[in-house]
């Protein structure tokens, strides 16, 4: 039996989607900025797939963020806009 959609959400997926939406990107634009296919971004956001560590590092570097996994939990942390990169 497949789990409901919401049960698959992960900190990584939620953070990727949050960053993408904060920058005003649709999935096509977000995937292009991250250097991955749109379908893969969708799978990451929905918790159906997970990047390996080198891929995770590459995505974080391309987005200019430190904490895709949600470990820092710093309330003062601000996602960088494209203009700030």
DOVEX-37231 format. One record per residue (C-alpha): x, y, z; residue in three letters. Coordinates in steps of 0.1 Angstrom, whole numbers. Example, Ala and Ser with C-alpha at 12.3 -4.5 7.8 and 13.67 -1.06 7.14 Angstrom:
residues 2
R     x     y     z  aa
R   123   -45    78 ALA
R   137   -11    71 SER
end
This chain:
residues 85
R     x     y     z  aa
R     0     0     0 UNK
R    14    34   -10 UNK
R    17    60    17 UNK
R    -3    92    13 UNK
R    15   120    -5 UNK
R    20   141    26 UNK
R    37   112    44 UNK
R    65   114    19 UNK
R    74   150    25 UNK
R   109   155    38 UNK
R   129   185    52 UNK
R   149   184    20 UNK
R   119   185    -3 UNK
R   101   211    18 UNK
R   133   233    18 UNK
R   139   230   -19 UNK
R   103   240   -26 UNK
R   105   269    -1 UNK
R   137   282   -17 UNK
R   123   278   -52 UNK
R    90   296   -44 UNK
R   108   324   -25 UNK
R   128   331   -56 UNK
R    97   331   -77 UNK
R   107   301   -98 UNK
R    85   275  -113 UNK
R    98   239  -114 UNK
R   114   244  -148 UNK
R   133   275  -136 UNK
R   143   258  -104 UNK
R   155   227  -120 UNK
R   176   247  -145 UNK
R   191   268  -117 UNK
R   200   235   -98 UNK
R   213   218  -129 UNK
R   189   189  -127 UNK
R   159   176  -147 UNK
R   125   190  -138 UNK
R   112   155  -130 UNK
R   140   149  -106 UNK
R   133   182   -88 UNK
R    97   172   -85 UNK
R   107   138   -71 UNK
R   130   155   -45 UNK
R   103   180   -35 UNK
R    77   152   -31 UNK
R   101   128   -12 UNK
R   101   102   -40 UNK
R   139   105   -45 UNK
R   169   117   -26 UNK
R   202   131   -40 UNK
R   234   115   -31 UNK
R   258   136   -11 UNK
R   278   150   -41 UNK
R   245   160   -57 UNK
R   232   176   -26 UNK
R   264   196   -23 UNK
R   262   207   -59 UNK
R   226   219   -55 UNK
R   234   238   -23 UNK
R   263   255   -40 UNK
R   242   264   -71 UNK
R   215   279   -48 UNK
R   240   296   -25 UNK
R   225   281     6 UNK
R   241   263    36 UNK
R   213   242    49 UNK
R   191   223    25 UNK
R   184   196    51 UNK
R   171   219    78 UNK
R   198   212   103 UNK
R   207   248   112 UNK
R   173   259   123 UNK
R   185   294   126 UNK
R   155   318   128 UNK
R   177   346   114 UNK
R   188   326    83 UNK
R   177   343    52 UNK
R   174   326    18 UNK
R   194   345    -8 UNK
R   176   360   -37 UNK
R   191   358   -72 UNK
R   202   394   -69 UNK
R   221   385   -37 UNK
R   241   356   -52 UNK
end
